[in-house]
Amino acid sequence: MSTAGLKGVNAFGHLGWVTRKCRICATKIDTTRDLYYVCPYCKDKYDAYFCPADAKRLHYRCPFCGRELVPVNIALHQPR
């Protein structure tokens, strides 16, 4: 079976596809396992992902627009 020449960061299952960095402290966040917070309005524009510690420090408000941060946990969305 061929992988169509995909190697390195283009390969299927590479952590770069599911890893984000906290906008404040640059902690690596695995979006498939970890709890993290996003601003739904600034997520695409500023890549606004936040770790739980920084979300608490920001009082669960986005530093860019002032709106409330939304918790995201993929494990809660999976069917049982």
Gaussian input, Z-matrix of N, CA and C with variables (Angstrom, degrees):
# hf/3-21g

backbone

0 1
 N
 C     1     B1
 C     2     B2     1     A1
 N     3     B3     2     A2     1     D1
 C     4     B4     3     A3     2     D2
 C     5     B5     4     A4     3     D3
 N     6     B6     5     A5     4     D4
 C     7     B7     6     A6     5     D5
 C     8     B8     7     A7     6     D6
 N     9     B9     8     A8     7     D7
 C    10    B10     9     A9     8     D8
 C    11    B11    10    A10     9     D9
 N    12    B12    11    A11    10    D10
 C    13    B13    12    A12    11    D11
 C    14    B14    13    A13    12    D12
 N    15    B15    14    A14    13    D13
 C    16    B16    15    A15    14    D14
 C    17    B17    16    A16    15    D15
 N    18    B18    17    A17    16    D16
 C    19    B19    18    A18    17    D17
 C    20    B20    19    A19    18    D18
 N    21    B21    20    A20    19    D19
 C    22    B22    21    A21    20    D20
 C    23    B23    22    A22    21    D21
 N    24    B24    23    A23    22    D22
 C    25    B25    24    A24    23    D23
 C    26    B26    25    A25    24    D24
 N    27    B27    26    A26    25    D25
 C    28    B28    27    A27    26    D26
 C    29    B29    28    A28    27    D27
 N    30    B30    29    A29    28    D28
 C    31    B31    30    A30    29    D29
 C    32    B32    31    A31    30    D30
 N    33    B33    32    A32    31    D31
 C    34    B34    33    A33    32    D32
 C    35    B35    34    A34    33    D33
 N    36    B36    35    A35    34    D34
 C    37    B37    36    A36    35    D35
 C    38    B38    37    A37    36    D36
 N    39    B39    38    A38    37    D37
 C    40    B40    39    A39    38    D38
 C    41    B41    40    A40    39    D39
 N    42    B42    41    A41    40    D40
 C    43    B43    42    A42    41    D41
 C    44    B44    43    A43    42    D42
 N    45    B45    44    A44    43    D43
 C    46    B46    45    A45    44    D44
 C    47    B47    46    A46    45    D45
 N    48    B48    47    A47    46    D46
 C    49    B49    48    A48    47    D47
 C    50    B50    49    A49    48    D48
 N    51    B51    50    A50    49    D49
 C    52    B52    51    A51    50    D50
 C    53    B53    52    A52    51    D51
 N    54    B54    53    A53    52    D52
 C    55    B55    54    A54    53    D53
 C    56    B56    55    A55    54    D54
 N    57    B57    56    A56    55    D55
 C    58    B58    57    A57    56    D56
 C    59    B59    58    A58    57    D57
 N    60    B60    59    A59    58    D58
 C    61    B61    60    A60    59    D59
 C    62    B62    61    A61    60    D60
 N    63    B63    62    A62    61    D61
 C    64    B64    63    A63    62    D62
 C    65    B65    64    A64    63    D63
 N    66    B66    65    A65    64    D64
 C    67    B67    66    A66    65    D65
 C    68    B68    67    A67    66    D66
 N    69    B69    68    A68    67    D67
 C    70    B70    69    A69    68    D68
 C    71    B71    70    A70    69    D69
 N    72    B72    71    A71    70    D70
 C    73    B73    72    A72    71    D71
 C    74    B74    73    A73    72    D72
 N    75    B75    74    A74    73    D73
 C    76    B76    75    A75    74    D74
 C    77    B77    76    A76    75    D75
 N    78    B78    77    A77    76    D76
 C    79    B79    78    A78    77    D77
 C    80    B80    79    A79    78    D78
 N    81    B81    80    A80    79    D79
 C    82    B82    81    A81    80    D80
 C    83    B83    82    A82    81    D81
 N    84    B84    83    A83    82    D82
 C    85    B85    84    A84    83    D83
 C    86    B86    85    A85    84    D84
 N    87    B87    86    A86    85    D85
 C    88    B88    87    A87    86    D86
 C    89    B89    88    A88    87    D87
 N    90    B90    89    A89    88    D88
 C    91    B91    90    A90    89    D89
 C    92    B92    91    A91    90    D90
 N    93    B93    92    A92    91    D91
 C    94    B94    93    A93    92    D92
 C    95    B95    94    A94    93    D93
 N    96    B96    95    A95    94    D94
 C    97    B97    96    A96    95    D95
 C    98    B98    97    A97    96    D96
 N    99    B99    98    A98    97    D97
 C   100   B100    99    A99    98    D98
 C   101   B101   100   A100    99    D99
 N   102   B102   101   A101   100   D100
 C   103   B103   102   A102   101   D101
 C   104   B104   103   A103   102   D102
 N   105   B105   104   A104   103   D103
 C   106   B106   105   A105   104   D104
 C   107   B107   106   A106   105   D105
 N   108   B108   107   A107   106   D106
 C   109   B109   108   A108   107   D107
 C   110   B110   109   A109   108   D108
 N   111   B111   110   A110   109   D109
 C   112   B112   111   A111   110   D110
 C   113   B113   112   A112   111   D111
 N   114   B114   113   A113   112   D112
 C   115   B115   114   A114   113   D113
 C   116   B116   115   A115   114   D114
 N   117   B117   116   A116   115   D115
 C   118   B118   117   A117   116   D116
 C   119   B119   118   A118   117   D117
 N   120   B120   119   A119   118   D118
 C   121   B121   120   A120   119   D119
 C   122   B122   121   A121   120   D120
 N   123   B123   122   A122   121   D121
 C   124   B124   123   A123   122   D122
 C   125   B125   124   A124   123   D123
 N   126   B126   125   A125   124   D124
 C   127   B127   126   A126   125   D125
 C   128   B128   127   A127   126   D126
 N   129   B129   128   A128   127   D127
 C   130   B130   129   A129   128   D128
 C   131   B131   130   A130   129   D129
 N   132   B132   131   A131   130   D130
 C   133   B133   132   A132   131   D131
 C   134   B134   133   A133   132   D132
 N   135   B135   134   A134   133   D133
 C   136   B136   135   A135   134   D134
 C   137   B137   136   A136   135   D135
 N   138   B138   137   A137   136   D136
 C   139   B139   138   A138   137   D137
 C   140   B140   139   A139   138   D138
 N   141   B141   140   A140   139   D139
 C   142   B142   141   A141   140   D140
 C   143   B143   142   A142   141   D141
 N   144   B144   143   A143   142   D142
 C   145   B145   144   A144   143   D143
 C   146   B146   145   A145   144   D144
 N   147   B147   146   A146   145   D145
 C   148   B148   147   A147   146   D146
 C   149   B149   148   A148   147   D147
 N   150   B150   149   A149   148   D148
 C   151   B151   150   A150   149   D149
 C   152   B152   151   A151   150   D150
 N   153   B153   152   A152   151   D151
 C   154   B154   153   A153   152   D152
 C   155   B155   154   A154   153   D153
 N   156   B156   155   A155   154   D154
 C   157   B157   156   A156   155   D155
 C   158   B158   157   A157   156   D156
 N   159   B159   158   A158   157   D157
 C   160   B160   159   A159   158   D158
 C   161   B161   160   A160   159   D159
 N   162   B162   161   A161   160   D160
 C   163   B163   162   A162   161   D161
 C   164   B164   163   A163   162   D162
 N   165   B165   164   A164   163   D163
 C   166   B166   165   A165   164   D164
 C   167   B167   166   A166   165   D165
 N   168   B168   167   A167   166   D166
 C   169   B169   168   A168   167   D167
 C   170   B170   169   A169   168   D168
 N   171   B171   170   A170   169   D169
 C   172   B172   171   A171   170   D170
 C   173   B173   172   A172   171   D171
 N   174   B174   173   A173   172   D172
 C   175   B175   174   A174   173   D173
 C   176   B176   175   A175   174   D174
 N   177   B177   176   A176   175   D175
 C   178   B178   177   A177   176   D176
 C   179   B179   178   A178   177   D177
 N   180   B180   179   A179   178   D178
 C   181   B181   180   A180   179   D179
 C   182   B182   181   A181   180   D180
 N   183   B183   182   A182   181   D181
 C   184   B184   183   A183   182   D182
 C   185   B185   184   A184   183   D183
 N   186   B186   185   A185   184   D184
 C   187   B187   186   A186   185   D185
 C   188   B188   187   A187   186   D186
 N   189   B189   188   A188   187   D187
 C   190   B190   189   A189   188   D188
 C   191   B191   190   A190   189   D189
 N   192   B192   191   A191   190   D190
 C   193   B193   192   A192   191   D191
 C   194   B194   193   A193   192   D192
 N   195   B195   194   A194   193   D193
 C   196   B196   195   A195   194   D194
 C   197   B197   196   A196   195   D195
 N   198   B198   197   A197   196   D196
 C   199   B199   198   A198   197   D197
 C   200   B200   199   A199   198   D198
 N   201   B201   200   A200   199   D199
 C   202   B202   201   A201   200   D200
 C   203   B203   202   A202   201   D201
 N   204   B204   203   A203   202   D202
 C   205   B205   204   A204   203   D203
 C   206   B206   205   A205   204   D204
 N   207   B207   206   A206   205   D205
 C   208   B208   207   A207   206   D206
 C   209   B209   208   A208   207   D207
 N   210   B210   209   A209   208   D208
 C   211   B211   210   A210   209   D209
 C   212   B212   211   A211   210   D210
 N   213   B213   212   A212   211   D211
 C   214   B214   213   A213   212   D212
 C   215   B215   214   A214   213   D213
 N   216   B216   215   A215   214   D214
 C   217   B217   216   A216   215   D215
 C   218   B218   217   A217   216   D216
 N   219   B219   218   A218   217   D217
 C   220   B220   219   A219   218   D218
 C   221   B221   220   A220   219   D219
 N   222   B222   221   A221   220   D220
 C   223   B223   222   A222   221   D221
 C   224   B224   223   A223   222   D222
 N   225   B225   224   A224   223   D223
 C   226   B226   225   A225   224   D224
 C   227   B227   226   A226   225   D225
 N   228   B228   227   A227   226   D226
 C   229   B229   228   A228   227   D227
 C   230   B230   229   A229   228   D228
 N   231   B231   230   A230   229   D229
 C   232   B232   231   A231   230   D230
 C   233   B233   232   A232   231   D231
 N   234   B234   233   A233   232   D232
 C   235   B235   234   A234   233   D233
 C   236   B236   235   A235   234   D234
 N   237   B237   236   A236   235   D235
 C   238   B238   237   A237   236   D236
 C   239   B239   238   A238   237   D237

   B1=1.4396
   B2=1.5259
   B3=1.2795
   B4=1.4594
   B5=1.5219
   B6=1.3229
   B7=1.4722
   B8=1.5118
   B9=1.3171
   B10=1.4628
   B11=1.5233
   B12=1.3228
   B13=1.4557
   B14=1.5122
   B15=1.3222
   B16=1.4572
   B17=1.5207
   B18=1.3039
   B19=1.4626
   B20=1.5145
   B21=1.3195
   B22=1.4570
   B23=1.5164
   B24=1.3312
   B25=1.4638
   B26=1.5185
   B27=1.3272
   B28=1.4573
   B29=1.5217
   B30=1.3280
   B31=1.4572
   B32=1.5304
   B33=1.3119
   B34=1.4555
   B35=1.5245
   B36=1.3156
   B37=1.4514
   B38=1.5120
   B39=1.3095
   B40=1.4537
   B41=1.5297
   B42=1.3379
   B43=1.4644
   B44=1.5238
   B45=1.2971
   B46=1.4569
   B47=1.5125
   B48=1.3110
   B49=1.4641
   B50=1.5246
   B51=1.3422
   B52=1.4596
   B53=1.5225
   B54=1.3131
   B55=1.4553
   B56=1.5140
   B57=1.3272
   B58=1.4615
   B59=1.5225
   B60=1.3174
   B61=1.4550
   B62=1.5163
   B63=1.3317
   B64=1.4548
   B65=1.5225
   B66=1.3125
   B67=1.4599
   B68=1.5288
   B69=1.3237
   B70=1.4642
   B71=1.5301
   B72=1.3286
   B73=1.4702
   B74=1.5250
   B75=1.3124
   B76=1.4632
   B77=1.5318
   B78=1.3252
   B79=1.4584
   B80=1.5251
   B81=1.3239
   B82=1.4609
   B83=1.5251
   B84=1.3301
   B85=1.4557
   B86=1.5240
   B87=1.3304
   B88=1.4565
   B89=1.5267
   B90=1.3147
   B91=1.4616
   B92=1.5222
   B93=1.3281
   B94=1.4618
   B95=1.5150
   B96=1.3267
   B97=1.4597
   B98=1.5212
   B99=1.3109
   B100=1.4548
   B101=1.5232
   B102=1.3141
   B103=1.4529
   B104=1.5257
   B105=1.3156
   B106=1.4586
   B107=1.5193
   B108=1.3094
   B109=1.4618
   B110=1.5246
   B111=1.3220
   B112=1.4621
   B113=1.5196
   B114=1.3074
   B115=1.4530
   B116=1.5256
   B117=1.3348
   B118=1.4572
   B119=1.5278
   B120=1.3216
   B121=1.4628
   B122=1.5276
   B123=1.3263
   B124=1.4721
   B125=1.5252
   B126=1.3411
   B127=1.4661
   B128=1.5244
   B129=1.3066
   B130=1.4621
   B131=1.5272
   B132=1.3118
   B133=1.4637
   B134=1.5283
   B135=1.3449
   B136=1.4635
   B137=1.5205
   B138=1.3321
   B139=1.4611
   B140=1.5286
   B141=1.3252
   B142=1.4634
   B143=1.5233
   B144=1.3263
   B145=1.4555
   B146=1.5198
   B147=1.3404
   B148=1.4539
   B149=1.5172
   B150=1.3378
   B151=1.4566
   B152=1.5306
   B153=1.3369
   B154=1.4735
   B155=1.5316
   B156=1.3228
   B157=1.4640
   B158=1.5280
   B159=1.3251
   B160=1.4572
   B161=1.5272
   B162=1.3251
   B163=1.4596
   B164=1.5229
   B165=1.3305
   B166=1.4603
   B167=1.5242
   B168=1.3255
   B169=1.4614
   B170=1.5297
   B171=1.3334
   B172=1.4679
   B173=1.5332
   B174=1.3405
   B175=1.4632
   B176=1.5309
   B177=1.3414
   B178=1.4622
   B179=1.5261
   B180=1.3317
   B181=1.4618
   B182=1.5175
   B183=1.3070
   B184=1.4609
   B185=1.5317
   B186=1.3357
   B187=1.4641
   B188=1.5350
   B189=1.3153
   B190=1.4578
   B191=1.5285
   B192=1.3428
   B193=1.4677
   B194=1.5226
   B195=1.3477
   B196=1.4534
   B197=1.5186
   B198=1.3294
   B199=1.4675
   B200=1.5279
   B201=1.3292
   B202=1.4607
   B203=1.5243
   B204=1.3437
   B205=1.4552
   B206=1.5305
   B207=1.3239
   B208=1.4631
   B209=1.5239
   B210=1.3550
   B211=1.4621
   B212=1.5230
   B213=1.3114
   B214=1.4643
   B215=1.5210
   B216=1.3129
   B217=1.4475
   B218=1.5143
   B219=1.2982
   B220=1.4603
   B221=1.5230
   B222=1.3335
   B223=1.4612
   B224=1.5310
   B225=1.3318
   B226=1.4631
   B227=1.5260
   B228=1.3304
   B229=1.4575
   B230=1.5252
   B231=1.3200
   B232=1.4649
   B233=1.5230
   B234=1.3379
   B235=1.4694
   B236=1.5248
   B237=1.3144
   B238=1.4749
   B239=1.4923
   A1=108.43
   A2=116.24
   A3=121.85
   A4=110.95
   A5=116.30
   A6=121.24
   A7=110.51
   A8=117.09
   A9=123.76
   A10=111.95
   A11=117.02
   A12=120.26
   A13=114.57
   A14=118.22
   A15=120.58
   A16=109.79
   A17=115.63
   A18=120.71
   A19=109.35
   A20=115.98
   A21=120.80
   A22=112.59
   A23=116.61
   A24=120.81
   A25=112.82
   A26=118.85
   A27=121.47
   A28=112.71
   A29=117.75
   A30=121.71
   A31=110.59
   A32=115.57
   A33=121.01
   A34=109.56
   A35=116.98
   A36=121.41
   A37=114.26
   A38=119.08
   A39=121.66
   A40=108.81
   A41=117.68
   A42=121.47
   A43=113.34
   A44=118.68
   A45=121.26
   A46=113.13
   A47=117.22
   A48=120.99
   A49=111.74
   A50=117.84
   A51=120.84
   A52=113.52
   A53=119.09
   A54=122.53
   A55=110.49
   A56=115.98
   A57=123.11
   A58=107.62
   A59=116.88
   A60=121.05
   A61=109.96
   A62=114.83
   A63=120.43
   A64=108.23
   A65=116.16
   A66=121.33
   A67=112.25
   A68=118.35
   A69=122.07
   A70=111.75
   A71=117.37
   A72=120.44
   A73=114.25
   A74=118.62
   A75=124.80
   A76=113.27
   A77=117.51
   A78=121.05
   A79=108.25
   A80=116.74
   A81=120.13
   A82=109.71
   A83=116.10
   A84=122.82
   A85=108.24
   A86=116.54
   A87=121.76
   A88=107.07
   A89=117.39
   A90=121.30
   A91=113.15
   A92=118.64
   A93=120.63
   A94=112.28
   A95=118.96
   A96=121.25
   A97=114.27
   A98=118.28
   A99=122.27
   A100=112.31
   A101=114.75
   A102=121.52
   A103=107.29
   A104=116.90
   A105=120.79
   A106=108.62
   A107=115.63
   A108=122.23
   A109=109.25
   A110=115.87
   A111=121.21
   A112=109.54
   A113=114.66
   A114=120.70
   A115=105.34
   A116=119.22
   A117=120.29
   A118=113.69
   A119=117.14
   A120=120.21
   A121=112.07
   A122=118.18
   A123=122.13
   A124=113.26
   A125=116.78
   A126=120.58
   A127=111.81
   A128=117.76
   A129=120.78
   A130=112.29
   A131=116.52
   A132=120.06
   A133=112.54
   A134=117.10
   A135=121.44
   A136=113.45
   A137=118.34
   A138=122.38
   A139=109.30
   A140=116.54
   A141=123.81
   A142=111.70
   A143=115.74
   A144=123.49
   A145=106.89
   A146=117.19
   A147=120.71
   A148=110.58
   A149=117.00
   A150=121.77
   A151=108.42
   A152=118.78
   A153=120.76
   A154=113.56
   A155=118.65
   A156=121.22
   A157=111.19
   A158=117.15
   A159=119.68
   A160=112.04
   A161=117.58
   A162=120.12
   A163=110.04
   A164=116.71
   A165=120.30
   A166=110.15
   A167=116.48
   A168=121.06
   A169=111.43
   A170=116.46
   A171=121.55
   A172=112.44
   A173=117.19
   A174=123.34
   A175=111.09
   A176=115.37
   A177=123.87
   A178=112.35
   A179=116.24
   A180=123.43
   A181=108.98
   A182=116.70
   A183=121.74
   A184=109.19
   A185=117.79
   A186=119.30
   A187=112.97
   A188=118.33
   A189=121.85
   A190=112.87
   A191=116.52
   A192=119.41
   A193=113.65
   A194=118.52
   A195=121.68
   A196=115.02
   A197=117.87
   A198=120.41
   A199=110.01
   A200=115.18
   A201=120.91
   A202=111.40
   A203=116.36
   A204=121.86
   A205=109.59
   A206=116.22
   A207=122.54
   A208=108.57
   A209=118.40
   A210=119.94
   A211=111.12
   A212=115.62
   A213=121.32
   A214=107.54
   A215=116.22
   A216=122.40
   A217=106.43
   A218=117.16
   A219=122.59
   A220=110.82
   A221=118.32
   A222=120.97
   A223=111.15
   A224=117.76
   A225=119.86
   A226=111.87
   A227=117.57
   A228=121.80
   A229=113.42
   A230=117.85
   A231=120.00
   A232=109.81
   A233=117.33
   A234=119.72
   A235=111.56
   A236=115.66
   A237=120.57
   A238=111.59
   D1=136.82
   D2=-177.82
   D3=-99.26
   D4=148.18
   D5=174.46
   D6=-100.05
   D7=15.35
   D8=177.16
   D9=61.32
   D10=28.44
   D11=176.45
   D12=77.97
   D13=13.58
   D14=-179.87
   D15=-80.07
   D16=121.21
   D17=179.81
   D18=-136.02
   D19=157.54
   D20=174.19
   D21=68.58
   D22=-131.34
   D23=-175.68
   D24=-70.49
   D25=-15.78
   D26=178.70
   D27=-87.64
   D28=-8.94
   D29=-177.00
   D30=-68.74
   D31=150.23
   D32=178.23
   D33=-67.52
   D34=138.43
   D35=178.45
   D36=84.88
   D37=6.07
   D38=178.65
   D39=-70.20
   D40=139.35
   D41=-176.52
   D42=-63.85
   D43=-20.13
   D44=178.32
   D45=-63.63
   D46=-21.13
   D47=179.16
   D48=-76.38
   D49=-26.41
   D50=-174.54
   D51=-120.19
   D52=3.14
   D53=-178.17
   D54=-102.14
   D55=132.57
   D56=174.96
   D57=-124.54
   D58=165.97
   D59=175.89
   D60=-115.63
   D61=142.59
   D62=175.34
   D63=-63.19
   D64=135.28
   D65=-175.92
   D66=-67.92
   D67=-24.88
   D68=-177.39
   D69=-92.69
   D70=-56.10
   D71=-171.81
   D72=-106.63
   D73=-2.49
   D74=178.09
   D75=64.01
   D76=25.34
   D77=172.81
   D78=-69.42
   D79=136.63
   D80=178.82
   D81=-74.52
   D82=131.40
   D83=-178.87
   D84=-117.21
   D85=122.40
   D86=174.33
   D87=-86.78
   D88=110.45
   D89=-173.25
   D90=-70.21
   D91=-10.99
   D92=178.41
   D93=-91.91
   D94=-14.98
   D95=-175.32
   D96=-125.77
   D97=-36.75
   D98=-169.60
   D99=-91.27
   D100=152.83
   D101=170.67
   D102=-79.39
   D103=134.31
   D104=177.09
   D105=-149.18
   D106=166.42
   D107=-177.15
   D108=-119.85
   D109=144.57
   D110=177.88
   D111=-134.21
   D112=154.80
   D113=168.76
   D114=-98.69
   D115=117.66
   D116=-176.02
   D117=-61.92
   D118=-24.40
   D119=-177.91
   D120=-88.99
   D121=-31.72
   D122=-176.09
   D123=-103.51
   D124=0.08
   D125=-175.68
   D126=-57.89
   D127=-46.55
   D128=-177.50
   D129=-83.24
   D130=-35.22
   D131=-175.75
   D132=-72.76
   D133=-46.36
   D134=-176.23
   D135=-112.72
   D136=4.67
   D137=-175.16
   D138=55.95
   D139=49.88
   D140=-170.91
   D141=-84.23
   D142=83.29
   D143=173.02
   D144=-113.19
   D145=138.63
   D146=-176.31
   D147=-133.17
   D148=140.35
   D149=175.00
   D150=-75.48
   D151=161.69
   D152=-178.15
   D153=-59.40
   D154=-36.03
   D155=-179.23
   D156=-65.30
   D157=-43.81
   D158=-179.84
   D159=-74.46
   D160=-30.86
   D161=175.99
   D162=-63.65
   D163=-39.97
   D164=177.45
   D165=-66.84
   D166=-41.00
   D167=179.34
   D168=-62.81
   D169=-32.42
   D170=179.10
   D171=-86.71
   D172=4.77
   D173=-177.70
   D174=58.92
   D175=35.16
   D176=176.58
   D177=57.22
   D178=35.81
   D179=175.85
   D180=-123.17
   D181=142.21
   D182=178.63
   D183=-71.77
   D184=131.57
   D185=179.51
   D186=-73.47
   D187=-15.38
   D188=-178.17
   D189=-87.89
   D190=-45.12
   D191=-175.31
   D192=-118.77
   D193=-14.29
   D194=178.67
   D195=86.70
   D196=0.27
   D197=179.43
   D198=-80.25
   D199=166.83
   D200=-176.99
   D201=-73.41
   D202=140.14
   D203=176.55
   D204=-80.47
   D205=145.31
   D206=-176.88
   D207=-109.36
   D208=126.74
   D209=177.47
   D210=-74.30
   D211=141.65
   D212=178.30
   D213=-130.11
   D214=125.76
   D215=174.66
   D216=-138.20
   D217=111.40
   D218=-176.11
   D219=-61.83
   D220=-33.26
   D221=-178.31
   D222=-62.90
   D223=-28.15
   D224=179.55
   D225=-74.95
   D226=-22.23
   D227=-176.49
   D228=-92.66
   D229=-6.66
   D230=-177.99
   D231=-81.39
   D232=139.34
   D233=178.01
   D234=-68.87
   D235=151.25
   D236=-178.34
   D237=-86.65

